Amino acid sequence: MIAIINPNASVPMTGQLERECNALTGLHHPLTFHRCEEAPLSIEGYSDGVAAAYWVSNKVRQLEALPTPPAAYVIACFDDTGLDGARELTSAPVLGIGEMAMHSATLLCQSFCVMTTLERSVPILTRNLNHYGVASRCAGIFASNIPVLALEHDPDSYQRVLNAARTVLDKMRGEALVLGCAGMGQWVKRLESDLGVPVLDGVRIAVSFADAMVNLGLKTSKVLSYRYPEVKTDYHLPLTQRSNGDRTDNT
């Protein structure tokens, strides 16, 4: 199975993820959906991201403890919240929707734009662009100024996103639009029709790539960067009270 983890606690957004992913065709592996119940309701800014990343790691640990752990994971937040930490906890592929959408955009055009929700997300995504090595292919990251939780409930939200995207693509000569929030995925086909450019939803892309990676038998490397966490020993405690910590094998 492929586990799709919503790093926030929103029930409606998790339901939206489930509807959209279950509509995908051609997958070879069943999907399961999980939300981080104790995390913030939406992830907007650094402190939300730090809080949610803890619960992402906790959820991966829970799923890894199952008799049959997931064959792959998708972290369904465009900030890729907790992505690197999750990769340390499993040998299964772990894909972030932001990383997958950005890399996929470079295969479709020379210059893409990213449309996120609030301005405070722009520095986070700019850092990710540089980390992923695709900054030179991005014409810019722009905010619609619609909060994550309003995307589904504000009747004007689609038109506002469309207007902002059209302005940005024209101004920056963008050749494709990357949706910088999982909550915008509900509009991918509608936006593509209205804008006349490829529109990339990282959720669908990441799930499809995860399915392909499982088919190919690919695993997360445990040689160095994503080794399992080291055993932690508190040398101030008696031997009988010392924790064994996490696994350290490199398999």
Phi and psi restraints in degrees (value plus and minus 20) as a CYANA .aco file:
   2 ILE   PHI    -131.1   -91.1
   2 ILE   PSI     104.7   144.7
   3 ALA   PHI    -116.2   -76.2
   3 ALA   PSI     102.1   142.1
   4 ILE   PHI    -121.0   -81.0
   4 ILE   PSI      97.5   137.5
   5 ILE   PHI    -126.2   -86.2
   5 ILE   PSI     100.7   140.7
   6 ASN   PHI    -107.3   -67.3
   6 ASN   PSI      93.3   133.3
   7 PRO   PHI     -87.8   -47.8
   7 PRO   PSI     -33.5     6.5
   8 ASN   PHI    -121.2   -81.2
   8 ASN   PSI     157.4   197.4
   9 ALA   PHI    -117.3   -77.3
   9 ALA   PSI     -14.3    25.7
  10 SER   PHI     -89.9   -49.9
  10 SER   PSI     100.5   140.5
  11 VAL   PHI     -89.5   -49.5
  11 VAL   PSI     -66.6   -26.6
  12 PRO   PHI     -79.5   -39.5
  12 PRO   PSI     -60.2   -20.2
  13 MET   PHI     -88.1   -48.1
  13 MET   PSI     -57.3   -17.3
  14 THR   PHI     -84.3   -44.3
  14 THR   PSI     -59.1   -19.1
  15 GLY   PHI     -83.9   -43.9
  15 GLY   PSI     -58.8   -18.8
  16 GLN   PHI     -83.1   -43.1
  16 GLN   PSI     -63.6   -23.6
  17 LEU   PHI     -77.5   -37.5
  17 LEU   PSI     -63.3   -23.3
  18 GLU   PHI     -84.2   -44.2
  18 GLU   PSI     -64.1   -24.1
  19 ARG   PHI     -82.5   -42.5
  19 ARG   PSI     -66.0   -26.0
  20 GLU   PHI     -88.0   -48.0
  20 GLU   PSI     -62.6   -22.6
  21 CYS   PHI     -92.4   -52.4
  21 CYS   PSI     -56.0   -16.0
  22 ASN   PHI     -89.7   -49.7
  22 ASN   PSI     -36.1     3.9
  23 ALA   PHI    -103.4   -63.4
  23 ALA   PSI     -29.4    10.6
  24 LEU   PHI     -87.3   -47.3
  24 LEU   PSI     123.7   163.7
  25 THR   PHI    -131.3   -91.3
  25 THR   PSI     136.2   176.2
  26 GLY   PHI      66.4   106.4
  26 GLY   PSI     -16.8    23.2
  27 LEU   PHI     -94.7   -54.7
  27 LEU   PSI     127.1   167.1
  28 HIS   PHI    -123.6   -83.6
  28 HIS   PSI     -26.5    13.5
  29 HIS   PHI    -151.3  -111.3
  29 HIS   PSI     121.1   161.1
  30 PRO   PHI     -87.5   -47.5
  30 PRO   PSI     134.1   174.1
  31 LEU   PHI    -130.4   -90.4
  31 LEU   PSI     122.8   162.8
  32 THR   PHI    -145.1  -105.1
  32 THR   PSI     131.1   171.1
  33 PHE   PHI    -144.6  -104.6
  33 PHE   PSI     116.9   156.9
  34 HIS   PHI    -161.3  -121.3
  34 HIS   PSI     118.4   158.4
  35 ARG   PHI    -136.1   -96.1
  35 ARG   PSI     136.6   176.6
  36 CYS   PHI    -113.5   -73.5
  36 CYS   PSI      73.9   113.9
  37 GLU   PHI     -79.6   -39.6
  37 GLU   PSI     -50.6   -10.6
  38 GLU   PHI    -113.0   -73.0
  38 GLU   PSI     -22.3    17.7
  39 ALA   PHI    -100.1   -60.1
  39 ALA   PSI     151.1   191.1
  40 PRO   PHI     -80.2   -40.2
  40 PRO   PSI     136.8   176.8
  41 LEU   PHI     -87.2   -47.2
  41 LEU   PSI     -47.3    -7.3
  42 SER   PHI    -166.4  -126.4
  42 SER   PSI     139.8   179.8
  43 ILE   PHI    -132.5   -92.5
  43 ILE   PSI      84.3   124.3
  44 GLU   PHI    -156.9  -116.9
  44 GLU   PSI      71.4   111.4
  45 GLY   PHI      92.4   132.4
  45 GLY   PSI     154.6   194.6
  46 TYR   PHI     -87.5   -47.5
  46 TYR   PSI     -64.9   -24.9
  47 SER   PHI     -86.8   -46.8
  47 SER   PSI     -59.3   -19.3
  48 ASP   PHI     -79.2   -39.2
  48 ASP   PSI     -62.3   -22.3
  49 GLY   PHI     -84.6   -44.6
  49 GLY   PSI     -62.1   -22.1
  50 VAL   PHI     -83.5   -43.5
  50 VAL   PSI     -64.8   -24.8
  51 ALA   PHI     -82.8   -42.8
  51 ALA   PSI     -63.7   -23.7
  52 ALA   PHI     -89.6   -49.6
  52 ALA   PSI     -54.5   -14.5
  53 ALA   PHI     -80.0   -40.0
  53 ALA   PSI     -56.6   -16.6
  54 TYR   PHI     -79.6   -39.6
  54 TYR   PSI     -64.8   -24.8
  55 TRP   PHI     -94.3   -54.3
  55 TRP   PSI     -47.2    -7.2
  56 VAL   PHI     -82.8   -42.8
  56 VAL   PSI     -67.9   -27.9
  57 SER   PHI     -80.1   -40.1
  57 SER   PSI     -61.2   -21.2
  58 ASN   PHI     -82.3   -42.3
  58 ASN   PSI     -61.6   -21.6
  59 LYS   PHI     -85.9   -45.9
  59 LYS   PSI     -61.5   -21.5
  60 VAL   PHI     -82.7   -42.7
  60 VAL   PSI     -61.7   -21.7
  61 ARG   PHI     -78.9   -38.9
  61 ARG   PSI     -62.8   -22.8
  62 GLN   PHI     -81.5   -41.5
  62 GLN   PSI     -65.8   -25.8
  63 LEU   PHI     -89.7   -49.7
  63 LEU   PSI     -54.4   -14.4
  64 GLU   PHI     -87.3   -47.3
  64 GLU   PSI     -42.3    -2.3
  65 ALA   PHI    -103.3   -63.3
  65 ALA   PSI     -25.9    14.1
  66 LEU   PHI     -87.0   -47.0
  66 LEU   PSI     134.6   174.6
  67 PRO   PHI     -74.6   -34.6
  67 PRO   PSI     -57.9   -17.9
  68 THR   PHI    -144.6  -104.6
  68 THR   PSI      77.3   117.3
  69 PRO   PHI     -87.5   -47.5
  69 PRO   PSI     143.1   183.1
  70 PRO   PHI     -79.6   -39.6
  70 PRO   PSI     128.4   168.4
  71 ALA   PHI    -101.7   -61.7
  71 ALA   PSI     -36.6     3.4
  72 ALA   PHI    -183.7  -143.7
  72 ALA   PSI     140.4   180.4
  73 TYR   PHI    -148.8  -108.8
  73 TYR   PSI     128.1   168.1
  74 VAL   PHI    -145.3  -105.3
  74 VAL   PSI     104.0   144.0
  75 ILE   PHI    -113.2   -73.2
  75 ILE   PSI      89.2   129.2
  76 ALA   PHI    -114.0   -74.0
  76 ALA   PSI      36.5    76.5
  77 CYS   PHI    -156.9  -116.9
  77 CYS   PSI     114.2   154.2
  78 PHE   PHI     -86.5   -46.5
  78 PHE   PSI     -42.0    -2.0
  79 ASP   PHI     -91.3   -51.3
  79 ASP   PSI     -28.8    11.2
  80 ASP   PHI      37.9    77.9
  80 ASP   PSI      27.9    67.9
  81 THR   PHI     -79.8   -39.8
  81 THR   PSI     100.7   140.7
  82 GLY   PHI      51.8    91.8
  82 GLY   PSI      -4.8    35.2
  83 LEU   PHI     -82.6   -42.6
  83 LEU   PSI     -72.2   -32.2
  84 ASP   PHI     -84.9   -44.9
  84 ASP   PSI     -58.6   -18.6
  85 GLY   PHI     -83.0   -43.0
  85 GLY   PSI     -61.0   -21.0
  86 ALA   PHI     -82.5   -42.5
  86 ALA   PSI     -56.4   -16.4
  87 ARG   PHI     -85.8   -45.8
  87 ARG   PSI     -44.8    -4.8
  88 GLU   PHI     -92.4   -52.4
  88 GLU   PSI     -41.1    -1.1
  89 LEU   PHI    -114.8   -74.8
  89 LEU   PSI     -23.9    16.1
  90 THR   PHI    -170.9  -130.9
  90 THR   PSI     134.6   174.6
  91 SER   PHI    -111.1   -71.1
  91 SER   PSI     -28.4    11.6
  92 ALA   PHI     -91.5   -51.5
  92 ALA   PSI     132.5   172.5
  93 PRO   PHI     -80.9   -40.9
  93 PRO   PSI     118.8   158.8
  94 VAL   PHI    -146.3  -106.3
  94 VAL   PSI      96.6   136.6
  95 LEU   PHI    -133.7   -93.7
  95 LEU   PSI     115.5   155.5
  96 GLY   PHI    -118.0   -78.0
  96 GLY   PSI     120.7   160.7
  97 ILE   PHI     -89.4   -49.4
  97 ILE   PSI     -49.0    -9.0
  98 GLY   PHI     -88.6   -48.6
  98 GLY   PSI     -69.4   -29.4
  99 GLU   PHI     -80.5   -40.5
  99 GLU   PSI     -63.1   -23.1
 100 MET   PHI     -87.8   -47.8
 100 MET   PSI     -59.6   -19.6
 101 ALA   PHI     -87.4   -47.4
 101 ALA   PSI     -62.5   -22.5
 102 MET   PHI     -85.4   -45.4
 102 MET   PSI     -65.9   -25.9
 103 HIS   PHI     -84.2   -44.2
 103 HIS   PSI     -59.9   -19.9
 104 SER   PHI     -84.6   -44.6
 104 SER   PSI     -55.6   -15.6
 105 ALA   PHI     -81.8   -41.8
 105 ALA   PSI     -54.2   -14.2
 106 THR   PHI     -88.4   -48.4
 106 THR   PSI     -36.9     3.1
 107 LEU   PHI    -106.4   -66.4
 107 LEU   PSI     -30.9     9.1
 108 LEU   PHI    -130.9   -90.9
 108 LEU   PSI     -37.1     2.9
 109 CYS   PHI    -181.2  -141.2
 109 CYS   PSI     152.1   192.1
 110 GLN   PHI    -110.0   -70.0
 110 GLN   PSI     -44.3    -4.3
 111 SER   PHI    -167.3  -127.3
 111 SER   PSI      97.5   137.5
 112 PHE   PHI    -138.6   -98.6
 112 PHE   PSI     138.5   178.5
 113 CYS   PHI    -133.8   -93.8
 113 CYS   PSI     129.6   169.6
 114 VAL   PHI    -133.3   -93.3
 114 VAL   PSI     109.1   149.1
 115 MET   PHI    -130.2   -90.2
 115 MET   PSI      90.8   130.8
 116 THR   PHI    -124.2   -84.2
 116 THR   PSI    -187.4  -147.4
 117 THR   PHI    -112.9   -72.9
 117 THR   PSI     -92.6   -52.6
 118 LEU   PHI    -127.7   -87.7
 118 LEU   PSI     136.7   176.7
 119 GLU   PHI     -78.2   -38.2
 119 GLU   PSI     -51.5   -11.5
 120 ARG   PHI     -86.1   -46.1
 120 ARG   PSI     -35.9     4.1
 121 SER   PHI    -102.7   -62.7
 121 SER   PSI     -37.3     2.7
 122 VAL   PHI     -80.8   -40.8
 122 VAL   PSI     -66.8   -26.8
 123 PRO   PHI     -82.4   -42.4
 123 PRO   PSI     -55.9   -15.9
 124 ILE   PHI     -84.7   -44.7
 124 ILE   PSI     -65.7   -25.7
 125 LEU   PHI     -91.9   -51.9
 125 LEU   PSI     -51.9   -11.9
 126 THR   PHI     -82.7   -42.7
 126 THR   PSI     -63.0   -23.0
 127 ARG   PHI     -81.1   -41.1
 127 ARG   PSI     -62.1   -22.1
 128 ASN   PHI     -84.8   -44.8
 128 ASN   PSI     -60.6   -20.6
 129 LEU   PHI     -75.7   -35.7
 129 LEU   PSI     -65.2   -25.2
 130 ASN   PHI     -87.8   -47.8
 130 ASN   PSI     -60.5   -20.5
 131 HIS   PHI     -82.7   -42.7
 131 HIS   PSI     -57.6   -17.6
 132 TYR   PHI    -103.6   -63.6
 132 TYR   PSI     -27.3    12.7
 133 GLY   PHI      57.4    97.4
 133 GLY   PSI       3.6    43.6
 134 VAL   PHI    -139.4   -99.4
 134 VAL   PSI      -5.7    34.3
 135 ALA   PHI     -81.3   -41.3
 135 ALA   PSI     -54.3   -14.3
 136 SER   PHI     -88.8   -48.8
 136 SER   PSI     -35.1     4.9
 137 ARG   PHI    -119.3   -79.3
 137 ARG   PSI     -21.2    18.8
 138 CYS   PHI    -123.5   -83.5
 138 CYS   PSI     104.2   144.2
 139 ALA   PHI     -94.1   -54.1
 139 ALA   PSI     -40.2    -0.2
 140 GLY   PHI     137.9   177.9
 140 GLY   PSI     138.8   178.8
 141 ILE   PHI    -132.5   -92.5
 141 ILE   PSI     109.3   149.3
 142 PHE   PHI    -153.2  -113.2
 142 PHE   PSI     131.6   171.6
 143 ALA   PHI    -126.2   -86.2
 143 ALA   PSI     118.8   158.8
 144 SER   PHI    -101.0   -61.0
 144 SER   PSI     -35.3     4.7
 145 ASN   PHI      42.7    82.7
 145 ASN   PSI      12.5    52.5
 146 ILE   PHI    -134.5   -94.5
 146 ILE   PSI     100.0   140.0
 147 PRO   PHI     -78.1   -38.1
 147 PRO   PSI     132.2   172.2
 148 VAL   PHI     -73.6   -33.6
 148 VAL   PSI     -67.6   -27.6
 149 LEU   PHI     -92.8   -52.8
 149 LEU   PSI     -32.6     7.4
 150 ALA   PHI    -107.7   -67.7
 150 ALA   PSI     -34.0     6.0
 151 LEU   PHI     -77.9   -37.9
 151 LEU   PSI     -57.8   -17.8
 152 GLU   PHI    -107.5   -67.5
 152 GLU   PSI     -46.5    -6.5
 153 HIS   PHI    -123.6   -83.6
 153 HIS   PSI     -42.9    -2.9
 154 ASP   PHI    -102.5   -62.5
 154 ASP   PSI      95.9   135.9
 155 PRO   PHI     -84.5   -44.5
 155 PRO   PSI     -38.2     1.8
 156 ASP   PHI    -113.5   -73.5
 156 ASP   PSI     -20.9    19.1
 157 SER   PHI     -84.8   -44.8
 157 SER   PSI     -59.1   -19.1
 158 TYR   PHI     -82.8   -42.8
 158 TYR   PSI     -66.6   -26.6
 159 GLN   PHI     -83.8   -43.8
 159 GLN   PSI     -56.3   -16.3
 160 ARG   PHI     -87.1   -47.1
 160 ARG   PSI     -61.8   -21.8
 161 VAL   PHI     -85.6   -45.6
 161 VAL   PSI     -63.1   -23.1
 162 LEU   PHI     -80.5   -40.5
 162 LEU   PSI     -67.0   -27.0
 163 ASN   PHI     -82.9   -42.9
 163 ASN   PSI     -63.2   -23.2
 164 ALA   PHI     -85.0   -45.0
 164 ALA   PSI     -62.8   -22.8
 165 ALA   PHI     -84.9   -44.9
 165 ALA   PSI     -62.2   -22.2
 166 ARG   PHI     -82.4   -42.4
 166 ARG   PSI     -63.4   -23.4
 167 THR   PHI     -82.5   -42.5
 167 THR   PSI     -64.7   -24.7
 168 VAL   PHI     -86.8   -46.8
 168 VAL   PSI     -65.8   -25.8
 169 LEU   PHI     -82.3   -42.3
 169 LEU   PSI     -60.9   -20.9
 170 ASP   PHI     -86.9   -46.9
 170 ASP   PSI     -65.5   -25.5
 171 LYS   PHI     -86.8   -46.8
 171 LYS   PSI     -62.0   -22.0
 172 MET   PHI    -117.5   -77.5
 172 MET   PSI     -17.0    23.0
 173 ARG   PHI      36.3    76.3
 173 ARG   PSI      21.4    61.4
 174 GLY   PHI     -92.1   -52.1
 174 GLY   PSI     121.4   161.4
 175 GLU   PHI    -123.2   -83.2
 175 GLU   PSI     -29.8    10.2
 176 ALA   PHI    -177.1  -137.1
 176 ALA   PSI     135.4   175.4
 177 LEU   PHI    -137.5   -97.5
 177 LEU   PSI     104.6   144.6
 178 VAL   PHI    -119.3   -79.3
 178 VAL   PSI     105.6   145.6
 179 LEU   PHI    -100.5   -60.5
 179 LEU   PSI      96.3   136.3
 180 GLY   PHI    -109.8   -69.8
 180 GLY   PSI      10.6    50.6
 181 CYS   PHI    -182.0  -142.0
 181 CYS   PSI     115.7   155.7
 182 ALA   PHI     -80.3   -40.3
 182 ALA   PSI     -49.1    -9.1
 183 GLY   PHI     -87.6   -47.6
 183 GLY   PSI     -36.7     3.3
 184 MET   PHI    -104.8   -64.8
 184 MET   PSI     -28.3    11.7
 185 GLY   PHI     -81.0   -41.0
 185 GLY   PSI     -42.1    -2.1
 186 GLN   PHI     -84.3   -44.3
 186 GLN   PSI     -37.6     2.4
 187 TRP   PHI    -128.8   -88.8
 187 TRP   PSI     -10.7    29.3
 188 VAL   PHI     -77.9   -37.9
 188 VAL   PSI     -68.0   -28.0
 189 LYS   PHI     -91.1   -51.1
 189 LYS   PSI     -58.3   -18.3
 190 ARG   PHI     -84.2   -44.2
 190 ARG   PSI     -64.2   -24.2
 191 LEU   PHI     -85.3   -45.3
 191 LEU   PSI     -60.6   -20.6
 192 GLU   PHI     -80.2   -40.2
 192 GLU   PSI     -60.2   -20.2
 193 SER   PHI     -88.5   -48.5
 193 SER   PSI     -62.7   -22.7
 194 ASP   PHI     -94.5   -54.5
 194 ASP   PSI     -51.2   -11.2
 195 LEU   PHI    -114.8   -74.8
 195 LEU   PSI     -46.6    -6.6
 196 GLY   PHI      55.1    95.1
 196 GLY   PSI       1.3    41.3
 197 VAL   PHI    -152.3  -112.3
 197 VAL   PSI     140.7   180.7
 198 PRO   PHI     -80.3   -40.3
 198 PRO   PSI     115.4   155.4
 199 VAL   PHI    -139.4   -99.4
 199 VAL   PSI     104.0   144.0
 200 LEU   PHI    -128.0   -88.0
 200 LEU   PSI     103.5   143.5
 201 ASP   PHI    -125.1   -85.1
 201 ASP   PSI      93.5   133.5
 202 GLY   PHI     -82.5   -42.5
 202 GLY   PSI     -46.2    -6.2
 203 VAL   PHI     -85.0   -45.0
 203 VAL   PSI     -73.7   -33.7
 204 ARG   PHI     -81.1   -41.1
 204 ARG   PSI     -60.5   -20.5
 205 ILE   PHI     -84.6   -44.6
 205 ILE   PSI     -67.6   -27.6
 206 ALA   PHI     -84.3   -44.3
 206 ALA   PSI     -60.7   -20.7
 207 VAL   PHI     -83.9   -43.9
 207 VAL   PSI     -63.2   -23.2
 208 SER   PHI     -86.3   -46.3
 208 SER   PSI     -60.6   -20.6
 209 PHE   PHI     -86.2   -46.2
 209 PHE   PSI     -60.8   -20.8
 210 ALA   PHI     -80.3   -40.3
 210 ALA   PSI     -62.6   -22.6
 211 ASP   PHI     -79.8   -39.8
 211 ASP   PSI     -63.4   -23.4
 212 ALA   PHI     -87.0   -47.0
 212 ALA   PSI     -58.9   -18.9
 213 MET   PHI     -85.8   -45.8
 213 MET   PSI     -57.3   -17.3
 214 VAL   PHI     -84.3   -44.3
 214 VAL   PSI     -63.8   -23.8
 215 ASN   PHI     -78.8   -38.8
 215 ASN   PSI     -55.4   -15.4
 216 LEU   PHI    -103.8   -63.8
 216 LEU   PSI     -26.0    14.0
 217 GLY   PHI      54.0    94.0
 217 GLY   PSI       3.7    43.7
 218 LEU   PHI     -99.8   -59.8
 218 LEU   PSI     124.8   164.8
 219 LYS   PHI    -151.0  -111.0
 219 LYS   PSI     140.2   180.2
 220 THR   PHI     -94.5   -54.5
 220 THR   PSI     109.3   149.3
 221 SER   PHI     -83.6   -43.6
 221 SER   PSI     117.4   157.4
 222 LYS   PHI    -134.0   -94.0
 222 LYS   PSI       1.1    41.1
 223 VAL   PHI     -95.4   -55.4
 223 VAL   PSI     -63.0   -23.0
 224 LEU   PHI    -165.8  -125.8
 224 LEU   PSI     -99.7   -59.7
 225 SER   PHI     -78.1   -38.1
 225 SER   PSI     -61.1   -21.1
 226 TYR   PHI    -131.0   -91.0
 226 TYR   PSI      11.7    51.7
 227 ARG   PHI     -78.1   -38.1
 227 ARG   PSI     133.4   173.4
 228 TYR   PHI     -78.9   -38.9
 228 TYR   PSI     129.1   169.1
 229 PRO   PHI     -76.1   -36.1
 229 PRO   PSI     124.2   164.2
 230 GLU   PHI     -91.1   -51.1
 230 GLU   PSI     133.8   173.8
 231 VAL   PHI     -85.3   -45.3
 231 VAL   PSI     114.2   154.2
 232 LYS   PHI    -126.2   -86.2
 232 LYS   PSI     107.5   147.5
 233 THR   PHI    -142.0  -102.0
 233 THR   PSI     107.0   147.0
 234 ASP   PHI    -111.4   -71.4
 234 ASP   PSI      83.1   123.1
 235 TYR   PHI     -94.1   -54.1
 235 TYR   PSI     -25.6    14.4
 236 HIS   PHI    -103.3   -63.3
 236 HIS   PSI     -33.7     6.3
 237 LEU   PHI    -112.3   -72.3
 237 LEU   PSI     133.6   173.6
 238 PRO   PHI     -80.6   -40.6
 238 PRO   PSI     135.3   175.3
 239 LEU   PHI     -73.7   -33.7
 239 LEU   PSI     -57.6   -17.6
 240 THR   PHI     -90.6   -50.6
 240 THR   PSI     -35.5     4.5
 241 GLN   PHI    -127.3   -87.3
 241 GLN   PSI     -20.8    19.2
 242 ARG   PHI     -94.1   -54.1
 242 ARG   PSI     120.0   160.0
 243 SER   PHI     -98.8   -58.8
 243 SER   PSI     125.1   165.1
 244 ASN   PHI     -99.0   -59.0
 244 ASN   PSI     -36.3     3.7
 245 GLY   PHI      48.8    88.8
 245 GLY   PSI    -175.4  -135.4
 246 ASP   PHI    -112.7   -72.7
 246 ASP   PSI     148.5   188.5
 247 ARG   PHI     -88.1   -48.1
 247 ARG   PSI     129.2   169.2
 248 THR   PHI    -145.7  -105.7
 248 THR   PSI     -14.9    25.1
 249 ASP   PHI     -87.0   -47.0
 249 ASP   PSI     136.0   176.0
 250 ASN   PHI    -125.6   -85.6
 250 ASN   PSI       3.6    43.6
